[in-house]
Amino acid sequence: MPKLTIDGIKIEVEPGSTVLQACERLGIEIPRFCYHERLSIAGNCRMCLVEVSPGLPKPQASCALPVADGMVVKTGSPMVRKARRGVMELLLINHPLDCPICDQGGECDLQDQAMTYGGDRSRYREEKRAVTDKYLGPLIKTYMTRCIQCTRCVRFMTEVAGVPELGAVFRGEHMEITTYIGKSLESELSGNLVDLCPVGALTSRPYAFTARPWELHRTESVDVLDAVGSAIRIDSRGAQVMRVLPRLNEAVNEEWISDKTRHACDGLRARRLDTPYVRRGGRLRSVGWPEAFAVVGDKLKTMKPEKIAALAGNLADCEAMIALKDLLVTGLGVVNLDCRQDGAALDSRVPAAYRFNTTIAGLDEADALLLIGTNPRREAAVVNARIRKRWLTGRLKVATIGEKADLTYPAAFLGHGPEAVKAVAEGRHPFHAVLKAAERPMLIVGQGALARSDGPATLGLAHRLAEATGMVQEGWNGFNVLHTAAARVGGLMLGFMPGEEGRAVAAILEGASKGEIGFVYLLGADEIDMAALGKAFVVYQGHHGDAGAQRADVILPGAAYTEKNALYVNTEGRVQGTRLAVFPPGEAREDWKIIRALSDVVGKPLPYDSLAGVRARLAAVDPAFAAIDQAPAAAPWGTFGSSTAAVTEAPFMSPVTNFYMTDPISRASRIMAECVESLNSSRAQGGTGTHG
């Protein structure tokens, strides 16, 4: 390995490293604007200049300079400081002096570095360049006169997002960053451009002029609007969530988040349930907690266990699910409960049958991938970016069975439905040989393949395919299920499933419509057919006035994910926790506390009164709940799915048809509604998107 000397310190680094990376290993900070460790090297800004010998008698860009044996590098010599001051002066020639009104103020790289390398006055007396602002959609506000042409945004959209809709036109100081033909951005990851921009050229349009960074309280948490479990930071002021930003988590989301994760937070302020309601005379009327509990308790006490059912929604936390299960199953003997609103054929007895066993980070090692009934670009945008990252290395072959879609990387289309899966499993399709020859083959089964009548048979075919192609081997399990609901894996781990002779979701709805089920407890369940509940007495516990609240006879207002300390399990089985950033509005309470209070009214008090007690109960059910924020242990392989049931000819369809609206929070978001309108308008106009 090459050995070099940096500021008098000798260091040995990996071949192919750059001088900038070597400096960072020593903790030496090198200023930069265009360089980003997850993007290709551009060498545009020249701010990272260092003095190198032997070599040219001038400063050199450390971000683009490979290390060499015997190299001597100086990062703070007079030549280097003079060069950096010169670069900074040139960058500020056309930059407007509008820091007091710039949304980037307080967290601006240009501001910070100008404090070190900027002068106290400008020598520039000519006219400054002005650039027309561009419309990039409802999420990004532009002020292109501030742009320093670092091209981070161009490289991100091309390399990470896989949507090459940004580029540069003209040359020299006349260069401008723009979209092709004035087209608005159509990427599920476009909001990351704001984080990448080192100046105030690209800022958040929804967040514009609302707060300064030093006014905000920061809370580290996780996202629950899909099943990825991206690490996020919630910035709040008072009782209001102002914005959501990504946190670094190499094992899950690296440092990216989807636009829904980032911008649906305004939905936390709309259509909220902040007081209990009871339906009287056909209308919901506001009541106090004692009255609401009394109504629910009377119904539960007089109802036979076989006529009671419970459904957990996509945003339900693990503490609430275990509390509700303990109350209904242990306390009242109920067997009709389910956490699968879509009726997906998932077997809770074999964890490997419902987990993303490869892990998200494991995608970096895969060399052959088969997608079955899933569109990861819509269902898990961050996971899709990880697949694209691996494909860019040239060491991943991808094929898909299901609907044709632009996944941002080439994927061989093998067929529409289960027959194509069967053909690959039996070796009648050439991709069988590709999977068998791969060292790290994997498949991803989506809910579009499992949430259907032949779901068990499709799951069985996927199991058969995995074994036939050698996907399960020592240190590697290539069988993966991609979920779309944050609560799904946690519910399966806790056994929030039908008991012996119990009804699953479809049977519960059928029973309610026939009058065989008289009481249904909806724990944030909004994705079912409410009309099928018939005349059943419905209790809805949740935080938004969505479909469930409209049908309910009693509403118990709960807390959203930003308003409670709660555990969720992502699609790979990783237990993670949300943190309380703001308090629930009005009379709303944390969900497990509502169920604990209800248990006293019913006369079946739960044996825990604190969050620590609930967490201990979770760990007793599954020890994985005691290992928060740790990589999940490998799940043992087993037999699952049906090997005898017949499959249909119906094609697989992704359950996510509208990426921006998949849950009560995003459906209440004005910003998400604007994204849908912008996307529809752009497509209706042939993709120009210039109406904004």
C-alpha positions in Angstrom: 0.0 0.0 0.0 1.3 3.5 -0.8 2.9 5.5 2.0 2.8 9.2 2.1 3.5 12.1 4.4 0.7 14.7 5.2 1.7 17.8 7.2 4.6 15.8 8.6 2.6 12.8 9.6 3.3 9.5 7.8 0.3 7.4 6.8 -0.3 4.2 4.8 -3.6 4.1 2.8 -5.4 1.8 0.4 -4.4 1.9 -3.3 -6.7 4.1 -5.3 -7.4 6.5 -2.5 -7.3 10.2 -3.1 -5.3 12.7 -1.2 -8.4 14.2 0.3 -9.5 10.8 1.6 -6.0 10.2 3.1 -6.2 13.6 4.8 -9.6 12.7 6.3 -8.2 9.5 7.8 -5.8 11.7 9.8 -8.6 14.0 10.8 -7.4 16.9 8.7 -10.3 18.9 7.3 -10.1 19.8 3.7 -12.6 22.5 2.5 -14.7 21.4 -0.5 -17.9 22.2 -2.3 -18.2 19.8 -5.3 -16.7 16.6 -3.6 -19.1 14.2 -2.0 -18.1 10.7 -0.9 -21.2 9.1 -2.5 -20.9 10.8 -5.8 -18.4 10.6 -8.7 -15.5 13.0 -8.5 -15.9 16.2 -10.6 -13.1 18.5 -9.4 -15.1 21.6 -10.2 -14.8 24.0 -7.3 -11.0 23.8 -6.7 -11.5 24.6 -3.0 -9.7 21.5 -1.9 -6.3 22.6 -3.2 -3.2 21.3 -1.5 0.6 21.5 -2.1 2.2 18.2 -3.3 5.8 17.2 -3.9 7.2 15.8 -6.0 4.9 17.2 -8.6 3.8 20.3 -10.4 4.9 23.6 -8.7 1.3 24.7 -8.1 -1.6 23.7 -5.9 -3.5 20.5 -6.9 -7.1 19.4 -6.3 -6.9 16.8 -3.5 -10.3 15.3 -4.3 -9.1 14.1 -7.8 -5.5 13.4 -7.0 -4.7 9.7 -6.4 -2.1 9.0 -3.6 1.4 7.8 -4.6 4.2 6.2 -2.7 6.6 8.8 -1.2 4.2 11.7 -1.8 4.6 14.7 0.6 1.4 16.8 1.1 1.0 20.1 2.8 -2.5 21.3 3.6 -1.8 24.6 5.3 1.2 26.1 3.6 1.2 29.8 2.5 0.8 28.7 -1.1 -2.3 26.6 -0.2 -4.0 29.3 1.9 -3.4 31.9 -0.8 -4.8 29.6 -3.5 -7.9 28.9 -1.4 -8.5 32.6 -0.7 -8.3 33.2 -4.5 -10.8 30.4 -5.2 -13.2 31.8 -2.6 -12.9 35.3 -4.0 -13.8 34.0 -7.5 -16.7 32.0 -6.1 -18.1 35.1 -4.4 -17.7 37.4 -7.5 -21.3 36.7 -8.7 -22.8 35.5 -5.4 -25.5 37.8 -4.0 -25.0 39.2 -0.5 -28.4 37.9 0.8 -27.4 35.7 3.7 -29.9 37.3 6.1 -32.8 36.2 3.8 -31.4 32.9 2.6 -32.9 29.7 4.0 -29.5 28.1 3.9 -28.2 30.6 6.5 -26.8 29.0 9.5 -26.1 25.7 7.8 -24.4 26.9 4.6 -21.0 25.5 3.6 -20.2 28.6 1.6 -20.9 30.8 4.7 -18.7 28.6 6.9 -15.8 28.5 4.5 -16.0 32.2 3.7 -15.4 32.9 7.4 -12.0 31.1 7.0 -10.9 31.9 3.5 -13.0 34.9 2.5 -11.8 38.5 2.4 -13.2 41.5 4.3 -14.1 43.3 1.1 -14.6 42.6 -2.6 -12.3 43.9 -5.3 -14.9 43.2 -8.0 -16.5 46.3 -9.5 -18.1 44.9 -12.7 -21.7 43.9 -13.1 -22.7 40.7 -11.4 -24.2 37.8 -13.3 -27.9 37.0 -12.7 -29.6 33.7 -13.5 -33.3 33.0 -14.0 -34.7 30.7 -11.4 -35.9 27.3 -12.5 -39.1 25.4 -11.6 -38.0 22.0 -10.3 -41.4 21.0 -8.8 -43.3 21.6 -5.6 -40.6 20.5 -3.3 -37.5 22.5 -4.4 -37.2 26.3 -4.4 -34.5 27.7 -6.6 -32.3 30.8 -6.5 -29.9 30.0 -9.3 -27.9 33.2 -8.9 -26.4 31.6 -5.8 -25.3 28.5 -7.7 -21.5 27.9 -7.8 -21.8 25.1 -10.4 -20.5 22.3 -8.1 -22.8 19.9 -10.1 -23.6 17.8 -7.0 -27.3 18.0 -7.9 -26.6 16.8 -11.5 -24.5 13.9 -10.3 -27.0 12.8 -7.7 -29.9 12.7 -10.1 -27.9 10.8 -12.6 -26.0 8.4 -10.4 -28.1 7.8 -7.3 -31.7 8.7 -8.2 -31.3 7.3 -11.7 -33.4 10.0 -13.2 -31.0 12.2 -15.4 -33.3 15.2 -15.6 -30.7 17.8 -14.5 -27.8 19.1 -16.6 -25.7 22.1 -17.4 -26.0 24.5 -20.3 -23.6 27.2 -21.6 -20.0 27.5 -20.5 -17.7 29.5 -18.1 -19.5 32.0 -15.9 -22.6 31.7 -18.1 -23.0 28.1 -17.1 -26.5 27.2 -15.7 -28.0 24.2 -14.0 -31.4 23.4 -15.5 -33.8 20.6 -16.3 -34.2 19.3 -19.8 -36.9 21.4 -21.7 -37.9 23.0 -18.4 -39.2 19.7 -17.1 -40.1 19.4 -13.4 -38.2 16.6 -11.5 -40.0 13.2 -11.4 -38.0 11.4 -8.7 -39.0 10.0 -5.4 -35.6 11.1 -4.0 -35.5 14.7 -5.3 -35.6 16.3 -1.8 -32.1 15.1 -1.1 -30.8 17.8 -3.6 -31.5 20.4 -0.9 -29.2 18.5 1.6 -26.5 18.2 -1.1 -26.5 21.8 -2.3 -23.6 23.5 -0.5 -25.1 27.0 -1.0 -28.6 28.4 -1.1 -29.3 27.7 -4.7 -31.6 24.8 -3.9 -33.8 25.0 -0.8 -36.9 23.4 0.5 -40.0 25.0 -1.0 -42.4 23.9 1.8 -40.0 24.9 4.5 -39.2 28.3 2.9 -39.0 31.3 5.3 -40.5 29.4 8.3 -37.6 28.9 10.7 -33.9 29.2 11.3 -31.8 26.2 12.3 -30.9 27.6 15.7 -34.6 27.9 16.6 -35.2 24.2 16.2 -35.1 21.3 18.6 -33.6 18.2 17.1 -34.8 14.7 17.8 -33.3 11.5 16.3 -35.9 9.1 15.2 -36.9 6.7 12.4 -39.4 6.9 9.6 -42.6 4.8 9.6 -44.2 5.8 6.3 -42.8 2.7 4.6 -41.2 -0.5 5.9 -37.5 0.6 5.3 -37.1 2.3 8.7 -34.9 5.2 7.4 -33.0 7.1 10.1 -34.3 10.6 10.3 -33.9 13.8 12.4 -37.1 15.6 13.4 -36.7 19.4 13.8 -39.4 20.9 15.8 -40.3 24.3 17.3 -42.8 24.3 20.1 -45.5 21.9 19.4 -45.0 21.8 15.7 -42.8 19.6 13.5 -41.0 22.0 11.1 -39.1 19.5 8.9 -37.7 16.0 8.7 -34.1 15.4 7.6 -32.0 12.2 7.0 -29.6 10.8 9.5 -26.6 8.6 8.6 -27.3 4.9 8.8 -25.1 2.9 6.5 -27.0 -0.3 7.1 -30.4 1.0 6.1 -30.7 4.3 4.2 -27.1 5.5 4.1 -27.8 9.3 4.1 -30.9 9.5 1.8 -34.6 9.6 2.5 -37.6 9.6 0.2 -39.6 12.7 -0.6 -42.6 11.2 1.3 -40.5 10.7 4.4 -39.2 14.2 4.2 -42.2 16.3 3.2 -45.3 14.5 4.4 -44.7 16.0 7.9 -47.2 18.8 7.3 -49.8 16.1 7.4 -49.1 15.8 11.1 -50.9 19.1 11.6 -54.0 18.4 9.5 -57.1 16.2 10.2 -55.9 15.3 13.6 -58.0 13.5 16.2 -57.4 15.4 19.5 -60.4 14.3 21.6 -62.4 11.1 22.1 -65.7 10.8 20.2 -68.8 8.7 20.6 -71.4 8.3 17.9 -74.9 9.2 19.0 -77.9 9.7 16.8 -75.8 9.0 13.8 -73.2 11.7 14.6 -69.9 11.7 16.3 -69.9 13.8 19.4 -66.9 14.9 21.5 -66.8 13.3 25.0 -64.3 12.8 27.8 -62.0 9.8 28.2 -64.1 8.2 31.1 -67.3 8.2 28.9 -65.5 6.9 25.8 -63.9 4.1 27.9 -67.3 3.3 29.5 -69.0 2.8 26.2 -66.2 0.6 24.8 -66.0 -1.4 28.1 -69.7 -2.1 28.2 -69.6 -3.5 24.7 -66.6 -5.7 25.4 -68.1 -7.0 28.6 -71.3 -8.1 26.9 -69.9 -9.4 23.7 -68.9 -13.1 23.3 -65.2 -13.6 22.4 -65.9 -15.2 19.1 -67.8 -12.1 18.0 -64.9 -9.7 18.8 -62.1 -8.9 16.3 -59.1 -6.6 16.0 -57.1 -5.3 13.1 -53.7 -3.5 13.4 -52.9 -0.8 10.9 -49.8 0.0 8.9 -48.5 2.6 11.4 -49.3 0.7 14.7 -46.3 0.5 17.0 -45.2 -2.7 18.7 -46.1 -1.5 22.3 -49.7 -0.9 21.2 -50.0 -4.2 19.4 -48.7 -6.3 22.3 -51.0 -4.4 24.7 -54.1 -4.9 22.5 -53.2 -8.6 22.0 -52.7 -9.1 25.8 -56.1 -7.4 26.5 -58.1 -9.3 23.9 -56.4 -12.7 23.6 -55.1 -13.2 27.2 -57.8 -11.2 28.9 -60.9 -11.9 26.9 -60.1 -15.0 24.9 -60.4 -13.4 21.5 -58.9 -15.3 18.5 -59.9 -13.0 15.6 -57.1 -10.6 15.1 -54.8 -9.8 12.2 -52.0 -7.3 11.4 -52.2 -7.9 7.6 -54.7 -5.4 6.3 -54.1 -6.5 2.7 -54.4 -10.2 3.5 -50.9 -11.0 2.4 -50.0 -14.7 2.7 -47.3 -14.4 5.4 -46.5 -17.2 7.8 -45.5 -15.9 11.3 -44.2 -19.3 12.4 -41.1 -19.0 10.1 -39.4 -15.6 10.4 -37.3 -16.3 7.3 -40.6 -16.4 5.3 -41.5 -12.7 6.0 -38.1 -11.0 6.4 -35.7 -9.3 4.1 -33.1 -11.9 5.0 -30.2 -10.5 2.9 -30.5 -7.2 4.8 -30.6 -3.9 2.9 -26.8 -3.6 3.2 -26.5 -7.1 1.8 -27.7 -5.7 -1.6 -24.1 -4.4 -2.0 -22.9 -8.0 -2.4 -25.6 -9.5 -4.6 -24.7 -10.4 -8.2 -28.1 -11.7 -9.4 -31.6 -10.4 -8.4 -35.1 -11.5 -9.3 -38.0 -9.1 -8.4 -41.3 -10.9 -8.0 -44.5 -8.8 -7.7 -42.8 -5.6 -6.5 -41.9 -2.2 -7.7 -39.2 -1.1 -5.2 -39.1 2.4 -6.7 -42.6 3.1 -5.4 -42.6 0.8 -2.5 -39.2 1.5 -1.0 -37.4 4.3 -2.9 -34.3 4.1 -0.7 -33.9 0.4 -1.3 -34.3 0.9 -5.0 -31.5 3.4 -4.9 -29.3 0.8 -3.2 -30.1 -1.8 -5.9 -29.1 0.8 -8.5 -25.9 1.5 -6.7 -25.0 -2.2 -6.9 -26.1 -2.3 -10.6 -23.7 0.6 -11.4 -20.8 -1.5 -10.4 -21.5 -3.8 -13.3 -21.8 -6.9 -11.0 -25.5 -7.2 -10.7 -28.0 -8.7 -13.2 -31.7 -7.9 -12.5 -34.9 -9.5 -13.8 -38.5 -8.8 -12.9 -41.8 -10.7 -12.9 -44.8 -8.5 -12.6 -45.8 -5.1 -14.1 -43.4 -3.3 -16.4 -42.0 -0.2 -14.9 -39.0 2.2 -15.0 -36.9 1.1 -12.0 -34.0 3.4 -12.9 -31.9 0.4 -13.9 -32.3 -2.2 -16.7 -34.3 -5.3 -15.6 -35.0 -8.2 -17.9 -38.8 -8.8 -18.1 -39.6 -12.5 -17.5 -43.4 -12.4 -17.4 -46.4 -11.0 -15.7 -47.5 -13.6 -13.0 -47.0 -16.8 -11.1 -46.4 -19.0 -14.2 -43.2 -17.1 -14.9 -42.0 -17.8 -11.3 -42.9 -21.4 -11.8 -40.9 -21.5 -15.0 -37.8 -20.1 -13.3 -38.1 -22.4 -10.3 -38.3 -25.5 -12.6 -35.4 -24.4 -14.7 -37.5 -23.8 -17.8 -36.3 -20.2 -18.1 -32.7 -19.1 -18.8 -32.6 -16.8 -15.8 -32.6 -20.0 -13.6 -29.1 -20.6 -14.8 -28.1 -17.0 -14.1 -29.3 -17.4 -10.5 -27.7 -20.8 -10.1 -24.3 -19.6 -11.4 -24.3 -16.5 -9.2 -22.3 -16.5 -5.9 -24.8 -14.2 -4.1 -28.2 -14.7 -5.8 -31.3 -13.2 -4.3 -35.0 -12.6 -4.9 -37.4 -10.0 -3.5 -41.0 -10.9 -3.2 -43.4 -8.0 -2.9 -46.9 -7.7 -1.5 -48.2 -7.6 -5.0 -47.4 -11.3 -5.2 -48.6 -12.2 -1.7 -51.7 -10.2 -1.1 -53.9 -12.2 -3.5 -55.9 -15.4 -3.5 -53.0 -17.5 -4.7 -50.5 -15.8 -2.3 -49.7 -19.0 -0.4 -49.0 -20.8 -3.7 -46.8 -17.9 -4.9 -44.9 -17.9 -1.6 -44.4 -21.7 -2.0 -43.0 -21.2 -5.5 -40.6 -18.5 -4.3 -39.4 -20.9 -1.6 -38.9 -23.6 -4.2 -37.0 -21.2 -6.5 -34.7 -20.1 -3.7 -33.8 -23.7 -2.8 -33.4 -24.8 -6.5 -31.0 -22.0 -7.3 -28.9 -22.2 -4.1 -29.9 -18.9 -2.6 -29.8 -20.2 0.9 -26.2 -21.1 1.9 -23.8 -20.6 4.7 -23.6 -16.9 5.6 -26.1 -15.9 3.0 -29.9 -16.1 2.6 -31.1 -14.6 -0.7 -34.8 -15.0 0.1 -36.4 -11.6 0.8 -39.8 -10.2 1.4 -40.3 -6.4 0.8 -43.0 -5.0 3.0 -44.8 -1.7 2.5 -46.1 -1.3 6.1 -44.0 -0.2 9.1 -46.1 -2.3 11.5 -46.1 -5.5 9.5 -43.0 -7.3 10.6 -43.5 -6.3 14.2 -47.0 -7.6 14.2 -45.8 -10.9 12.8 -43.1 -11.2 15.4 -45.6 -10.6 18.1 -48.1 -13.1 16.7 -50.8 -10.5 16.1 -52.4 -13.1 13.9 -55.5 -15.3 14.0 -55.5 -17.8 16.9 -56.7 -21.4 16.6 -59.9 -21.4 14.5 -59.6 -17.6 14.4 -60.5 -15.4 11.5 -58.0 -13.5 9.3 -58.8 -10.1 7.8 -60.9 -11.3 4.9 -63.0 -13.6 7.2 -63.3 -10.8 9.8 -64.8 -8.5 7.2 -67.1 -11.2 5.8 -68.2 -12.1 9.3 -68.9 -8.4 10.1 -71.0 -8.0 7.0 -73.0 -11.1 7.9 -73.5 -10.1 11.5 -71.2 -12.9 12.9 -68.7 -10.4 14.1 -70.3 -7.7 16.3 -67.2 -5.7 17.6 -64.2 -4.6 15.6 -61.2 -2.8 17.2 -59.3 -0.9 14.5 -55.8 0.0 15.8 -55.0 2.6 13.2 -56.4 0.3 10.4 -57.5 2.5 7.5 -56.8 0.4 4.4 -59.7 -2.0 4.6 -63.1 -1.9 3.0 -65.1 0.0 5.7 -68.4 -0.8 4.0 -67.8 -4.5 4.7 -68.0 -3.9 8.5 -71.7 -3.9 8.2 -73.5 -3.1 11.5 -70.6 -4.1 13.7 -69.7 -1.8 16.6 -66.3 -0.2 15.5 -63.7 1.3 17.8 -61.0 3.3 16.0 -57.8 4.2 17.8 -55.6 6.4 15.7 -54.3 9.9 15.1 -56.0 11.0 11.9 -59.5 11.4 10.7 -59.1 8.9 7.9 -61.4 6.1 6.7 -61.4 4.3 10.0 -62.4 7.3 12.0 -65.3 8.1 9.6 -66.8 4.6 10.1 -66.1 4.4 13.9 -68.7 4.4 16.6 -66.1 5.3 19.2 -62.8 7.2 18.5 -59.9 7.0 20.8 -57.2 9.6 19.8 -53.7 8.3 19.7 -50.2 9.7 19.0 -48.4 9.9 15.7 -44.8 8.5 15.3 -43.3 11.9 16.1 -45.2 12.1 19.4 -44.2 9.0 21.2 -41.3 6.7 22.2 -42.2 3.5 20.3 -40.7 0.5 18.7 -41.0 -0.5 15.0 -39.5 -3.4 13.1 -38.4 -2.7 9.5 -38.7 -5.1 6.6 -35.3 -6.8 7.4 -36.3 -7.5 11.1 -34.3 -4.6 12.6 -35.9 -3.3 15.8 -35.7 0.5 15.9 -37.3 3.2 18.0 -39.1 6.5 17.3 -38.5 9.3 19.8 -40.9 11.9 21.2 -40.2 15.2 19.4 -43.5 17.0 20.2 -46.4 16.2 22.4 -49.7 14.8 21.0 -52.4 17.4 20.4 -55.3 18.0 22.8 -56.5 14.9 24.7 -54.6 12.4 22.4 -52.4 9.9 24.3 -49.8 7.3 23.5 -51.5 4.2 22.2 -50.3 1.6 24.7 -51.4 3.9 27.5 -54.9 4.1 26.0 -55.2 0.3 25.9 -53.8 0.0 29.5 -56.4 2.4 30.8 -59.1 0.5 28.9 -58.0 -2.8 30.4 -58.9 -1.4 33.9 -62.4 -0.5 32.7 -62.9 -3.9 31.2 -61.8 -5.5 34.4 -58.7 -7.2 32.9 -55.9 -4.9 33.9 -52.6 -5.4 32.0 -49.6 -6.3 34.2 -47.5 -3.3 33.2 -47.8 0.5 33.9 -44.7 1.9 32.4 -42.9 1.9 29.0 -40.1 -0.2 30.6 -42.7 -2.7 31.6 -44.2 -2.9 28.1 -40.7 -3.2 26.6 -40.0 -6.1 29.0 -43.1 -7.8 27.8 -42.0 -7.4 24.2 -38.6 -8.9 25.0 -40.4 -11.8 26.7 -42.3 -12.5 23.5 -39.2 -12.2 21.2 -35.7 -11.4 22.6 -35.0 -9.4 19.4 -37.0 -6.5 21.0 -34.2 -6.2 23.6 -31.7 -5.5 20.8 -32.7 -2.1 19.6 -30.9 -0.5 16.7 -28.8 -3.7 16.2 -28.5 -5.8 13.1 -31.1 -8.6 13.2 -29.9 -12.2 13.8 -30.1 -14.6 10.9 -33.5 -16.3 10.8 -33.4 -20.1 10.5 -34.6 -21.5 7.2 -37.7 -23.6 7.1 -40.6 -24.8 5.0 -43.4 -22.3 4.2 -45.9 -21.5 1.5 -48.2 -24.0 -0.2 -46.8 -26.6 -2.6 -50.2 -27.9 -3.6 -52.4 -24.9 -4.2 -53.0 -23.7 -7.7 -52.0 -20.4 -9.1 -54.0 -18.0 -11.2 -53.1 -16.3 -14.4 -53.7 -12.8 -13.0 -50.6 -10.6 -13.3 -48.8 -9.3 -10.3 -49.5 -5.6 -9.5 -47.7 -3.4 -7.1 -50.0 -2.4 -4.1 -48.6 1.2 -4.3 -50.2 3.0 -7.2 -49.7 6.5 -5.7 -46.3 6.9 -4.1 -47.1 10.1 -2.4 -50.3 9.0 -0.6 -50.1 5.6 1.2 -51.2 6.3 4.8 -53.3 8.7 6.9 -50.4 11.1 7.4 -49.4 11.5 3.7 -53.1 11.6 2.7 -53.6 14.5 5.0 -50.5 16.3 3.6 -51.1 19.4 1.4 -47.5 19.0 0.1 -48.1 15.4 -1.0 -51.3 16.5 -2.7 -49.3 19.2 -4.6 -46.8 16.5 -5.7 -49.6 14.4 -7.1 -51.1 17.3 -8.9 -47.7 18.3 -10.3 -47.0 14.8 -11.5 -50.4 14.4 -13.1 -50.2 17.8 -14.7 -46.6 17.2 -16.0 -47.7 13.9 -17.7 -50.9 15.5 -19.1 -48.8 18.2 -20.7 -46.4 15.8 -22.2 -43.8 16.2 -19.4 -43.0 19.9 -19.5 -44.1 20.6 -16.0 -43.8 24.4 -16.6 -47.3 25.3 -15.2 -45.7 26.2 -11.9 
